[in-house]
Each structure stands twice: as structure tokens, then as C-alpha cells.
Amino acid sequence: MNTFKTPTLKKVILILLLVGFLFMEFPGVLFFKNMSEPFIFGLPFIYGYILIWWIFMCVVLFIAYRTNWGQGAKAPEKRAQPAKGGEGA
């Protein structure tokens, strides 16, 4: 049996990415396409909605980048051993 556990931060980042992509691509936002109201940050609703999710995704991806999300634990690097006998021997 595999007892591999994904760290909590990695699960949270994955869930936030999935939520962000789902809400960014949500087709229901198109129900507001011919409306001049409401405004978000002075922008029509559809532009403000996409802008908010775009900023959210940038923040989540930046956090994922800073925490090395998606990479396993780094193994200690091996130093190159000098050749025995020196050069020219």
C-alpha cells in the first residue's frame, strides 16, 4: 500500500489553482454580457470579474513559485571528486 502523503500547502495551492481556473473560465459570467451595470473598479462587470480572477491566479502562482510547488525534496548535491594521480600522470 502506498502511504505517500501530499503536504498540506501543496494541496491548498492545487485547490486554489483549480478554483481559479474554474471561475475564470465559468461560462455563466456571459449572462451579464449586455448589461452596463454593475461596475467593478470602474470597469464593466465582465472585465472586472476577469481582472479579479486574473490577479488571484497571479498571486497563487507566485506563492506556488516561491514555495517550489511541484518539485520534490532536493537531494544533497554531490561534489565532483578530483581525479586520483593528478593531471598528466
C-alpha positions as CSV (number, residue, x, y, z in Angstrom):
1,M,0.0,0.0,0.0
2,N,1.2,3.5,-0.8
3,T,1.4,5.7,2.2
4,F,2.6,8.8,0.3
5,K,1.1,12.0,1.8
6,T,1.0,15.2,-0.1
7,P,1.9,18.2,2.1
8,T,-0.9,20.4,3.1
9,L,0.4,23.5,1.4
10,K,0.6,21.7,-2.0
11,K,-3.0,20.5,-1.6
12,V,-4.1,24.1,-0.9
13,I,-2.3,25.5,-3.9
14,L,-3.7,22.8,-6.1
15,I,-7.2,23.5,-4.9
16,L,-6.8,27.3,-5.3
17,L,-5.5,26.8,-8.8
18,L,-8.4,24.6,-9.8
19,V,-10.9,27.1,-8.3
20,G,-9.2,30.0,-10.0
21,F,-9.3,28.3,-13.4
22,L,-12.9,27.1,-13.0
23,F,-14.2,30.6,-12.0
24,M,-12.1,32.3,-14.6
25,E,-13.5,30.1,-17.4
26,F,-17.0,30.0,-15.9
27,P,-19.5,30.4,-18.9
28,G,-22.2,31.8,-16.6
29,V,-20.5,35.1,-16.5
30,L,-21.7,35.7,-20.1
31,F,-25.3,36.2,-18.7
32,F,-24.0,39.7,-17.9
33,K,-22.7,40.5,-21.4
34,N,-25.3,43.1,-22.4
35,M,-25.5,44.9,-19.1
36,S,-24.0,48.3,-18.4
37,E,-24.3,47.8,-14.6
38,P,-22.8,46.6,-12.2
39,F,-19.3,48.1,-12.4
40,I,-16.2,46.7,-10.7
41,F,-13.3,49.1,-10.2
42,G,-15.0,51.4,-12.8
43,L,-15.0,48.6,-15.4
44,P,-17.9,46.7,-16.9
45,F,-18.8,43.6,-14.9
46,I,-17.2,41.0,-17.2
47,Y,-13.9,42.9,-17.4
48,G,-13.8,43.5,-13.7
49,Y,-14.7,39.8,-13.0
50,I,-11.9,38.5,-15.2
51,L,-9.4,41.1,-13.8
52,I,-10.1,40.0,-10.2
53,W,-9.6,36.3,-11.1
54,W,-6.5,37.1,-13.1
55,I,-5.0,38.9,-10.1
56,F,-6.0,36.0,-7.8
57,M,-4.3,33.5,-10.2
58,C,-1.1,35.6,-10.3
59,V,-0.9,35.7,-6.5
60,V,-1.5,31.9,-6.2
61,L,1.1,31.1,-8.9
62,F,3.6,33.5,-7.3
63,I,3.1,31.7,-3.9
64,A,3.5,28.3,-5.7
65,Y,6.7,29.6,-7.3
66,R,8.1,30.8,-4.0
67,T,7.4,27.6,-2.2
68,N,8.8,25.4,-5.1
69,W,5.4,23.8,-5.6
70,G,5.5,20.7,-7.8
71,Q,9.1,19.8,-7.0
72,G,10.2,17.0,-4.7
73,A,12.6,17.5,-1.9
74,K,16.0,18.3,-3.2
75,A,18.7,15.6,-2.7
76,P,22.0,16.9,-1.4
77,E,24.3,17.7,-4.3
78,K,27.4,15.6,-4.7
79,R,30.7,17.3,-5.2
80,A,32.9,16.2,-8.0
81,Q,35.8,14.1,-6.7
82,P,39.2,15.1,-8.0
83,A,40.9,12.5,-10.2
84,K,43.5,10.4,-8.5
85,G,47.1,10.8,-9.6
86,G,46.7,14.4,-10.7
87,E,46.8,15.7,-14.3
88,G,49.3,14.3,-16.8
89,A,50.0,11.1,-14.9
